[in-house]
């Protein structure tokens, strides 16, 4: 049986990376569509918060885009993106812990509010 060559084939991750490096915005969009669900689930699994998971997903793409030259292809692109998302999610967990450890000080809040008032 002859294979229908008119059917579109899905681009490989390497082809997408080359397209993105060549400033093909549509390639970046295709990459995002391919991995949005995976990256969201990773962030949601760690943070247990949909809004923060979306932020992790967005930050992952920003970091991936700005560091695209560091992707050597030693691992799958999906693995590289997932690793970035995991690092970002755990960084947010650490930030939460630091903020939760700070004792509330009503005087500091009052001082800040007073400083914003016109004299």
Secondary structure, 3 states (H helix, E strand, C coil): CCCCCCCCCCCCHHHHHHHHHCCCHHHHHHHHHHHHHHHHHHHHHHHCCHHHHHHHHHHHHHHHHHCHHHCCCCCCHHHHHHHHHHHHHHHHHHHHHHHHHCCCCHHHHHHHHHHCCCC
